Amino acid sequence: MPAHVFDQAITLTGQGADRFAGHTSPAYWNMVGPFGGISAAIAMNAVIQHPSLLGEPLSLTVNYASALRQGPFTVTARPARTNRATQHWVIEVFQANDTGVQETVLTASAITAVRRDTWSGSDTPMPPVPPPRDVPSQTVNVPIEWINRYELRVVTGKMPRHFDGLPRQDAPETASLTQLWMRDAPPRAIDFCSLTAFADVFYPRVCLRRPSRVPVGTVSMTVYFHASGDYLRACGDAYVLGQARGQVFHQGFFDQSAQLWSESGTLLVTSLQIVYYKE
Amino acid sequence: MPAHVFDQAITLTGQGADRFAGHTSPAYWNMVGPFGGISAAIAMNAVIQHPSLLGEPLSLTVNYASALRQGPFTVTARPARTNRATQHWVIEVFQANDTGVQETVLTASAITAVRRDTWSGSDTPMPPVPPPRDVPSQTVNVPIEWINRYELRVVTGKMPRHFDGLPRQDAPETASLTQLWMRDAPPRAIDFCSLTAFADVFYPRVCLRRPSRVPVGTVSMTVYFHASGDYLRACGDAYVLGQARGQVFHQGFFDQSAQLWSESGTLLVTSLQIVYYKE
């Protein structure tokens, strides 16, 4: 059976000494570079593939320095410090520019950890939403290839139909809220890499808050994982509920606070990202 | 006039080639190392002091790899990529171990940016709270030195008086909520470095959610800045309102979502951190 298109896109070949070789995937192309979520998943995958890995992913921060172009790239993932139960990673992605010089296109850091059973609790219950099969799948008519790699069933906060450029004057705390069921298309069992990409699937908050077509691009994204690999494996290819909200839009940058729950209601991921917007 | 104790603690001496020398400050000591907020402010300061700096701080992520011990340390801050309006920084703090070998104690990344005027808006209004002078200043009787460097006026979510180890069964979404006015003690005009430290002053959410004295330690913190240096200068040494809430507590790690507003109600900072806890 051929590998899932997501696995093809995040494939890395070890080259020894903390180095990996990868290649961009047209299947996850955005407007002027790859979907940010797939680049973040590639950074996470370099850590997961590293022969010195301790434990499982706990946190990942990805800084998007420049759009990748179609072609090969190099990832370095270095364990800067290994403790008894945690490991600190420094990651960088390089790609050759027009003159063949290797330039930094992405920097990242990650922490992996061996987790133990403790008292646990959630202060963020899954919001009451209809089950995924009761929510129609979004059909979008935009020339963005990566969107076709996801099944998105939007409960709240659909992409606006009319772009009038006026700020929405709804209740401020919900004006930029989206809640949606998501899954890879075709379905794929969730894991740390696919959750990393899920954290970045949300339509740009600024275009929801003030329906206007403006250039946007994620500058930095942080993802925290709150579930074990065993728990994720038990979820299989079930849906994940995502929620995203902008907290503030100011002088060309807005932030996005996001949560991902398993279909059965366990909070799997919390995330924060900051996004450039023009005008 | 001697420098403010905060400025003394974050002082770095340039050593050329992206290197800076610093020294820990007993005034900001925690239990087994410096207050995490002061270490984050030092990482931010290395970028701000760097001769190649472009723009102003937009984001900072700090990963705490190991407690620093009292003594000198070295910071490296490298501009990995400089674009037209954004700059991507990779930061690392080293300290000599028992045998004199330099070890990584902290890794960080930051983005600085030249901001432009755009449409702006906030979806996170300052919560309704009494003005700072109507809220009594917290007096804590704990042997943690850094707490004395802050004036903390807690509106909601005080440190519990009784540690019974039982989870609080309040409404889940507010059980781990704290809102407090804060200011440096003695007062100091706010700037990007002091806001970085403010983002980490909150009492550990797990000890509020389940009043129990357990070892805790921040593992990673991300801070986004939503105000210009000019705006911060205009605030002077006014109070800042901080809000923090835990979203999930699971297998030894909980997260904390936080916001900081100026006294006049402008959202200055949004932050997310992940914290280790035992038991």
Boltz contact constraints between the chains, C-beta under 6 A:
constraints:
  - contact:
      token1: [A, 59]
      token2: [B, 220]
      max_distance: 6.0
  - contact:
      token1: [A, 59]
      token2: [B, 274]
      max_distance: 6.0
  - contact:
      token1: [A, 61]
      token2: [B, 61]
      max_distance: 6.0
  - contact:
      token1: [A, 63]
      token2: [B, 88]
      max_distance: 6.0
  - contact:
      token1: [A, 63]
      token2: [B, 109]
      max_distance: 6.0
  - contact:
      token1: [A, 63]
      token2: [B, 111]
      max_distance: 6.0
  - contact:
      token1: [A, 65]
      token2: [B, 81]
      max_distance: 6.0
  - contact:
      token1: [A, 65]
      token2: [B, 88]
      max_distance: 6.0
  - contact:
      token1: [A, 80]
      token2: [B, 104]
      max_distance: 6.0
  - contact:
      token1: [A, 80]
      token2: [B, 107]
      max_distance: 6.0
  - contact:
      token1: [A, 81]
      token2: [B, 65]
      max_distance: 6.0
  - contact:
      token1: [A, 81]
      token2: [B, 104]
      max_distance: 6.0
  - contact:
      token1: [A, 88]
      token2: [B, 63]
      max_distance: 6.0
  - contact:
      token1: [A, 88]
      token2: [B, 65]
      max_distance: 6.0
  - contact:
      token1: [A, 88]
      token2: [B, 107]
      max_distance: 6.0
  - contact:
      token1: [A, 90]
      token2: [B, 107]
      max_distance: 6.0
  - contact:
      token1: [A, 104]
      token2: [B, 80]
      max_distance: 6.0
  - contact:
      token1: [A, 104]
      token2: [B, 81]
      max_distance: 6.0
  - contact:
      token1: [A, 107]
      token2: [B, 80]
      max_distance: 6.0
  - contact:
      token1: [A, 107]
      token2: [B, 88]
      max_distance: 6.0
  - contact:
      token1: [A, 107]
      token2: [B, 90]
      max_distance: 6.0
  - contact:
      token1: [A, 107]
      token2: [B, 109]
      max_distance: 6.0
  - contact:
      token1: [A, 109]
      token2: [B, 63]
      max_distance: 6.0
  - contact:
      token1: [A, 109]
      token2: [B, 107]
      max_distance: 6.0
  - contact:
      token1: [A, 109]
      token2: [B, 109]
      max_distance: 6.0
  - contact:
      token1: [A, 111]
      token2: [B, 63]
      max_distance: 6.0
  - contact:
      token1: [A, 111]
      token2: [B, 219]
      max_distance: 6.0
  - contact:
      token1: [A, 111]
      token2: [B, 220]
      max_distance: 6.0
  - contact:
      token1: [A, 115]
      token2: [B, 251]
      max_distance: 6.0
  - contact:
      token1: [A, 115]
      token2: [B, 252]
      max_distance: 6.0
  - contact:
      token1: [A, 116]
      token2: [B, 252]
      max_distance: 6.0
  - contact:
      token1: [A, 118]
      token2: [B, 251]
      max_distance: 6.0
  - contact:
      token1: [A, 118]
      token2: [B, 252]
      max_distance: 6.0
  - contact:
      token1: [A, 118]
      token2: [B, 279]
      max_distance: 6.0
  - contact:
      token1: [A, 120]
      token2: [B, 249]
      max_distance: 6.0
  - contact:
      token1: [A, 120]
      token2: [B, 250]
      max_distance: 6.0
  - contact:
      token1: [A, 121]
      token2: [B, 167]
      max_distance: 6.0
  - contact:
      token1: [A, 121]
      token2: [B, 249]
      max_distance: 6.0
  - contact:
      token1: [A, 122]
      token2: [B, 248]
      max_distance: 6.0
  - contact:
      token1: [A, 123]
      token2: [B, 172]
      max_distance: 6.0
  - contact:
      token1: [A, 123]
      token2: [B, 175]
      max_distance: 6.0
  - contact:
      token1: [A, 123]
      token2: [B, 176]
      max_distance: 6.0
  - contact:
      token1: [A, 123]
      token2: [B, 246]
      max_distance: 6.0
  - contact:
      token1: [A, 123]
      token2: [B, 247]
      max_distance: 6.0
  - contact:
      token1: [A, 124]
      token2: [B, 247]
      max_distance: 6.0
  - contact:
      token1: [A, 125]
      token2: [B, 172]
      max_distance: 6.0
  - contact:
      token1: [A, 167]
      token2: [B, 121]
      max_distance: 6.0
  - contact:
      token1: [A, 172]
      token2: [B, 123]
      max_distance: 6.0
  - contact:
      token1: [A, 175]
      token2: [B, 123]
      max_distance: 6.0
  - contact:
      token1: [A, 176]
      token2: [B, 123]
      max_distance: 6.0
  - contact:
      token1: [A, 219]
      token2: [B, 111]
      max_distance: 6.0
  - contact:
      token1: [A, 220]
      token2: [B, 59]
      max_distance: 6.0
  - contact:
      token1: [A, 220]
      token2: [B, 111]
      max_distance: 6.0
  - contact:
      token1: [A, 222]
      token2: [B, 222]
      max_distance: 6.0
  - contact:
      token1: [A, 222]
      token2: [B, 272]
      max_distance: 6.0
  - contact:
      token1: [A, 224]
      token2: [B, 255]
      max_distance: 6.0
  - contact:
      token1: [A, 224]
      token2: [B, 274]
      max_distance: 6.0
  - contact:
      token1: [A, 226]
      token2: [B, 248]
      max_distance: 6.0
  - contact:
      token1: [A, 226]
      token2: [B, 250]
      max_distance: 6.0
  - contact:
      token1: [A, 246]
      token2: [B, 123]
      max_distance: 6.0
  - contact:
      token1: [A, 247]
      token2: [B, 123]
      max_distance: 6.0
  - contact:
      token1: [A, 247]
      token2: [B, 124]
      max_distance: 6.0
  - contact:
      token1: [A, 247]
      token2: [B, 270]
      max_distance: 6.0
  - contact:
      token1: [A, 248]
      token2: [B, 122]
      max_distance: 6.0
  - contact:
      token1: [A, 248]
      token2: [B, 226]
      max_distance: 6.0
  - contact:
      token1: [A, 248]
      token2: [B, 267]
      max_distance: 6.0
  - contact:
      token1: [A, 249]
      token2: [B, 120]
      max_distance: 6.0
  - contact:
      token1: [A, 249]
      token2: [B, 121]
      max_distance: 6.0
  - contact:
      token1: [A, 250]
      token2: [B, 120]
      max_distance: 6.0
  - contact:
      token1: [A, 250]
      token2: [B, 226]
      max_distance: 6.0
  - contact:
      token1: [A, 251]
      token2: [B, 115]
      max_distance: 6.0
  - contact:
      token1: [A, 251]
      token2: [B, 118]
      max_distance: 6.0
  - contact:
      token1: [A, 252]
      token2: [B, 115]
      max_distance: 6.0
  - contact:
      token1: [A, 252]
      token2: [B, 116]
      max_distance: 6.0
  - contact:
      token1: [A, 252]
      token2: [B, 118]
      max_distance: 6.0
  - contact:
      token1: [A, 255]
      token2: [B, 224]
      max_distance: 6.0
  - contact:
      token1: [A, 255]
      token2: [B, 270]
      max_distance: 6.0
  - contact:
      token1: [A, 267]
      token2: [B, 248]
      max_distance: 6.0
  - contact:
      token1: [A, 270]
      token2: [B, 247]
      max_distance: 6.0
  - contact:
      token1: [A, 270]
      token2: [B, 255]
      max_distance: 6.0
  - contact:
      token1: [A, 272]
      token2: [B, 222]
      max_distance: 6.0
  - contact:
      token1: [A, 272]
      token2: [B, 272]
      max_distance: 6.0
  - contact:
      token1: [A, 274]
      token2: [B, 59]
      max_distance: 6.0
  - contact:
      token1: [A, 274]
      token2: [B, 224]
      max_distance: 6.0
  - contact:
      token1: [A, 279]
      token2: [B, 118]
      max_distance: 6.0
